[in-house]
Amino acid sequence: MHVMTWWPLASAILHILVQTVLVLRLLMRRQPLANTHAWLLLVLFLPIAGVILYLLIGENRLGVHRLKRANASRAALEHAGASLWALAEQHWTPEEDRFRHLAHLGANLCHTPAIVGNDLELLHDAETTLARLIADIDAAQSTCHVLTFIFQPNGEPLKVVDALIRAAQRGVTCRLALDGAGSRSFLRSHHPRRLRHAGVHVVELLPVRLARLPFARIDLRNHRKICVIDHHIAYCGSQNITDSTFKPPGSHAGPWIDATVRMVGPAARALDLVFAADWNADAPDQITEPFANAPPPQVEHATEPATVQLLPSGPGQQPRAIQSAIVTTIYAAREELIMTTPYFAPDQTVLAALIAAADRGVDVTLVVPAKGDKRLVAAAGRAAYADLLDAGVRIMLYKPGLLHAKTITVDRDVALIGSANLDRRSFWINFEVTTAIYDTDFASQLRRLQRTYIHHADPVDAKTWSARTAWTRLKENIAQLMSPLL
C-alpha cells in the first residue's frame, strides 16, 4: 500500500485556496457582469489556465509607480486647463441643445468642456493627412507633440521623422510618444536614435517587458492618435503615422481606410493636455507647464466655427467614458444613426441601445469591413448580427479594404470621430480619445464620407444570415462568450 506523500495534497489545497481567493475577489470587484461571469467560468472550469490568465490579464493593473506618476501629472495639469472652461459652449442651437446632456457627461467623466470656436477639416486619405501634418510641423514655431499607436518604419511616414528633425534643429520642442507594442518595429529601428540625436524627445509608452508582469498588466495599450502643433493645431482620429500601403504583419485584409479631423483653435489645447498626461506617466522629463510661453487660447473666426469636446478614456480615472458617451449618443438619435468601426464586439449595454434605437424607428446603419484582421473579434461581433437584423439595423460589409475609421453621426447634427472601436477592449482596456463635434456642418461632411463607405459595401441579408450552419453559429456564440476577455 502506497502512502500519499505530502506534496500532492499540499498542491491541491494551495490550488483550492488560490481559486477561492480569486472567486471572492471577482465577486467583490466592481466589474461589468459579463466580465465577472466569463472569468468565473474560466477560473472554475479551467483551473490552472484560468488562474494563470487571470493573474496576467484579469485586472487593469497599471503598476503602482506609473499610477502615482499619472495621478500626480493630472493634478499638476489641472490648472493649465482652467482657461478652457471660459470657452465652454453656453449658447446651444435648438438642434444642438438635445446633445447638451452628452456635453455634461463628458465634462463630468473626462473633466473636459465643450469648447467653442474651432475650424475643422475632415481628412480621409492617408497621404493627404501625412502631407498636412508634415506641412504643419514644418511651420511650427514652439512645440510639436505626436503620440501614436503605430509608427510605420518605412514609406511616407519617414517624412514625418525628417520633419520632426528639421523642427528640432530650428529650436522647436519636439516630443514623440510611441506605444510599446504597436510601434515595436519602429522602436527597434535606427529612427529613434536619429530623432534623439537631432534633439527630438522620444519615449516608449507602456513598455512590454516580462519584468513588469508581477506588477502591471502588459497588454494595456495606448491606442490614441494625437498630434498637436504650437498648442493651436491638432489632429485626432483613426490614422496612425502610416500610409496607404500599411498592413500589420500577417494581415491579408487590404489597405486601411481611415478618417481624421484637423482642428485649429482652442480645442487643440485640450488635446495637448491629454498628450501631456500620457507623456508624464512614462517619460523621465515632465511637462508641468504646457502653455507657459503660449499666448492665451484664441477662438477661430471661421465661417462656421464648431464646438468640440475631447473625450479621453482608459484604465484608471475614466474607464467608462467612451462607452457612456457612445450609449448616450445612440439614445439621442431620432431619425438616423450611422456608425463605422473596424472591430465590432459590443457589450450588452451598447447592443441594447442599438436595438432600442431601431425599435423606435431610427434608421440605424452599421458599417464594418467585409474582411477583417482579427478573426475572433469579428466572430464575436457576428454573433450579435441576428438580433440587430431582427430589429431592423442595416449591416453593411465594406469591400475595398479594412475600414479602420471609427465614426458616428446622429441626425446630421453631431459627430464622433476618434481612436475607439465598438468593442470591449476600447471600452475598458485601451487608452483612447474620441472627439465629439456639436456642429451640423461637420456632421454632414462626415455623413457624406460614411455614405461613400456604404456605397462600396454589401448589405447583410437577414434571410441568408439566418440560414448559416449550426456549426458556424456555435463558433460565433463561443467567441461572443469569450469577448469580455478579448
N, C-alpha and C positions, 0 to 999 in steps of 0.2 A: 504494500500500500504506500502510495507516494504522498508525502506530506507537502501541502501547498506552501511554497516559500512566501515570505512577506512581501516581495516586490509586486507581483500581480495584484494582490489585494490592495496594497497602498496606492498603486496606479489607478485602480478602479475608483477608490474612494476620492482620490485627488481629482479625477476627471468629473465625478459626480458633483463635487464641491464647486469646481470651475463652472460647470453647466448651470448649477443652481444660482451662483453669483451672477452669471451673465443673464439668466432669465429674469432674476429680480431687478437687475439694472435696466433691462429692456422694458419691464413693466413700469418702472419708476420714472424713466426718462420721457420727456415730452416730445415724442416723435409723431409724424403722421401715422395713422392707424395701419395703413397698408405696409409701411416700412416695418412696424413692430411685428405684424403678422408674418411677413416674409422672413425676418431674422429669427423669430421663434421657431418656425418650421425648419429653418436651416440648422439652427443650433441643436434642436431636439432630434431631428431625423438623420442628420449627417454630423454626428457629434464632433469628430476630430476636425474635419474640413470646416464645419460651421464655426467652431470655436476659433480656429486659425483665421478664417476670413473676417470674423467679427473684430478680432484684435487688430487686424490690418486696416480694414475699411469700414468698420461698423459705426464709428463716430467721427465727426468732423473735427478732429484734433489738429489745431494749427501749431501746436508747440507753445510751451509756456513763455519762452523767451520772445518768440515772434509775436505772440498775442500781446505781451506787455508793450513791445515797441509799437505795435499797431494802435493800441489804445492811447498810448502817450502821444502818438502822432496826431490822432484825431482831435484830442484835447488841445494840442498846440495849434492846430489849423482852424479851430472853430472861429476864432476872432477874425481870421482872414476872410471868411465867407460872410461875415456880418453885413458888409456893404451890399451884398447881392440881394438881401431881403428888402432893401429900399427900392429895388427894381421889380419886386414881386407884382404880378398882374392883379389889378384891382377892378378893372372895368371890362367885364366879360360881355361879349356879344350874346344875343339870345341863342345862337347856335352853339356857342362855346359854354354857356352857363351850365348846361346839364353835365358838363365834364368837370365842373369845379370840384366835385367830391373826389375825382381822381387826383386833382392837384393837391387837395388837402391830404389825401392818403400818402402821396409822395412826400409831402412836407413832414408828415408825422413819422413815416417809416425811414425815410432817407435823409431827412433834415435838409432838403433842397427846395427852394421856391420855384414856382413857375415864373420865369424871367422874361420881361418884355423887351422888344427892340432888337431882334436878331434878323440878319439877312441870311437866307438859306439857299443852298444849291444841292440838288439831288444828283448823285453820281452813280452810274450803273455799269460802267465799263472799266475793267481793271487798269488798262494802260492810261486811260484818261485820269483816273483817280491818282495814280502814281505821278503823272505829269503835273497835276495841280499841286500835289503835296511837295514835289521837288521844287517847283516854282516858289511856293510859299517859304520853304526852307532857305532858298537862295535869297529871298527878300527879307529874311529875319534880321532883326536888329538887337534883340536881347536874349530870348530863350527859344529853344526847340525841345519839346518833350514828346517822345514817341514811346508808346507801350503797345506790344503786340504779342499775340499767342504764337504765331508762326512768322518767322522771317526767312523767306526763301533765299538760300545761299547762292543763287545764280540768276542769270537773266536780268530783266529790267529792275528788279528790286535792288541790285547792286548800285544803281544810280542814286538811290536814297542814301546808301553808305557814302558815296562820293559827295553828295550834297551836305550831309552832316559834317564830313571832314572839312569841306570848304567853309561852312558856317563857323565851326570851332576855330579854324585858323584865322578868321577875321574878328574873333573875340566874342562870339555868341556862346552862351552857356548851353551846351547840348547834352541831353540825358536820354539814354536808350535803355528801356526796361524790357526784358525778354522772359517769357515763361520757360521754366527749366525743361519741360517735356516737349512742348510744341515747337520750340526753337532749338532743339538739341543739336541738329545738324549745323545750324549757323554758329552756335556757341562753340562747337568743336572745330570750326574752320579757322582760318587765319584772319578773318574780317574783324572780330572783336579786338585783336591785337593792333590792327591798323587803326581802328577807331580810337582806342585808348592812346596810342602813340600820338595821334593828332590832337588829343585833348578832349575827346568825347567821353563822357562818363557812361560806362556800361555796367549794368547789374543784372544778375540772374534772379528771377522771382521764383519762389517756391522750388528750390533746387531738389532734384531727385537723387537722394543718396540713401543707401541702405542704413547708414548710421542714424538716420532720422526715424526709422521705423518704430522704435520703442516710444518715441516722444511725439510724433506727428503723423498724420495720415498723408502718405506721399502721393496719392492720386488727386489731391485737391489742386485745382489748376486755376491760374489767372487767364481767363478766356476773353478779356477785354481787348478792344482795338481802339486806342486813343492816340491822337496826335494833336498837340496844342502849340501854336506858334505865337510868340510875343503876347501871351495871355489874351489874345483877341481873335485868333482864327483857330478853329478846331474841326477835327474830323471824328465821326463816330458812326459805326455801322458794322457790317459783317466781314468786310475785306481786311485780311491780314496784310502784311507787307509782302504781297505776292502778285504775280502777273497772270495772264490768262492761260499760261502753259502749266500752271501748278497743279500737281496731283500728289496726294500723300503716297508714300511707298506702298506698293501692292494694290493700289486702287485702280479700278477699271471703270469708274463712274463718269468719266468725261470731265470737261473743264468746269471749274467752279464759277457760278454766276452770283455776283454779289451786288449789294446796294449800300451806299454810304451817304451820309449827309455832311456837307461842308457848312460850318456855321461861322459867321462873322458877327461879333457882338459880345455882350456881357455873359451869355451862356457859356462861352469858351472858358471863363474863369471858374465856373462850377466844375467843368471837366478837368481843369488844371488842378483843382483840389482833390479830385478822385485820383489823378496821377500822383500827386504828392503823397497822399496817404499810402498808396501801394508802394511807391519808391521808398518811403521811410521805413516800411516794415522789413525790408531786406537789404537796403543799401547802407554802407558804413557812413556816408556823408548825408546828413539830414537836410531836408528842405523845411526850414522853420518860418521863413518869411517869404512866401512865394510871390507876393506882389509888392515887395519892399520898395523897388525902384520903378514900379509901373505906374502910369497915370491912372486916375480914377476910371472905373468902368464906364464906357460910353455906349449909349443907345444908338443903334444904326437907324438912320432915317431913310430906310428903303421904301419903295413904292408900297409894299405890303409887309411891314415889319411883323415878325412872328413871335409868338410866345413859346418858350422852350423850357422843358423841365428835365433835368438829368436824374435818372433812377438807377443808382448803383446798388448792387446786391451781392451777397456772398456769405459764407460761413462767418459767424460772429454776430455783428450788430444788426445786420439787415437780412436775415435768412429768408424772410417771407416776401421781400419787397417785389420781386419780379412776378412771382406767382399771383400775389394780391393785385398788382397793377393790371395784369392780363385778365384776371377774372372780373375785376371792376369794369374794365374796358368792354368786355364781352356783354356784360349785363346792361351797359349803357346803350348798346346798339338798338335802333328802332327799325331801320329799313334794310341795311346792308352791312355785312361784315366779311372782309377778305383777309385771309392770313396765309403767309408763306413761311415755310420752315424746311430746312434740310432733314431735321430729325424730329419725328413726331412720336412721342411716347408719353401722353398726358397722364396726370394723376386724375383721380376720380372727381376732384373739385373742378378742374378745367373741362373735363369731359361732360360733366353735368351742366356746366354753364353753356357749352356749345349746343347741347341738345335742347336746353331750355330756350336759347335764342331762336333756334329753328322752329321749335314748337309754338312760339308766339308770333311766327310769321316773318322773322328776319331772314333775308336771303344770305345764307352762310356758305362761303366757299373756302375750302382748304386746298392749298397748292403745295405739293411735295414732289421730290424727284421721282421719276419713274424707276430710276436705278440709283440706289444709294451705296454708301461705302461702309455702312455699319449694319450688318445683316440682323443681328439680334435686336437692335433698337428698332429697325424697320419692321421686323416681325411683331414686336410688342405693339407698335402703332397700328399695324393691320388688324390686330385682334379687336380694336375699337371701331373699325370701319363699319361693321354691320349695324351697330347701334346708331352711329352717325347717319348712315344712309337711310335707315328706317325713319329717322326724324326729319329727313329732307335735306341734310347737309350735302352739298356738292363737293366731291373729292376729285381733284384734277392731278394727273400724273405728268409732270413736266419732262419732256423728252430730250431737248438739245444738250443737256449736261446736268451736273449736280447743282440744283438750285440751292444756293447757300445763303440767299438773302433772308433775313429774319424781319418780316414786316407785318404790320397790322394797320388796316384803315377801317374807320367806322363812319358810315353815312357821309363820306366826303368832308367830314368836319374835324376829325382828329386822326393823327397818325402816330404809330410807334415803330421805331427802327433802331436796331442795335445789334448786340452780340448774342443775345439769349435765344436758345431754341425752345420749342414747346416740348421739353422733356424734363424728367426729374433731376438730371444732372445739372441743367441750367438753373432749375428752381432752388436746389438745396446744396449743391456741392461746389460749382464753379463760382469764381468772381466774375460777374457780368456787369454790363451797363447798357441800359436802354434809354433812348431819347423819346420823350413824349412831346409831341408838337401839336399845340392847340391853334391850328391855322387851316382854314378851308382851302386856301390856295395850294399850300404844300401837300395837304391830304389828297387833293385832287390830282396833283402831279404824281404822287406815289401810287394812287389808284390806277392811273394810266399805265404806269410801269407794271403793276400787278396784272392788268388786263393783257399786256403783251405776253406775260408768262402764261396766262390762261389760254391765249391764242395758240401757243405752242405746246399745249398739254391735251391729254386724252382723259375723258371722264371715266370714273369707275362706275360700271353699270351694276345696279343693285341686284338684278336677276342673275347675272353672271357671277357676281361675288357670292351670292348665296349658294351657288352650285359647286363651290370649292369642295375638294375631297375632305373627308373626315380627318385624314392624317395631316393635311395642311392646317386645318382649323386647330387640331390638337397642338401642333408645334407653335402656332401663333399664341394660343392661350397659355402655354407653358412659358413662352417668352414674356407675355404680359404679367404673369405671376412673378417673374424674376425682375421685372422692370424697376421696382423700388430699389434694387441692389445695383442697377447698372450705373 
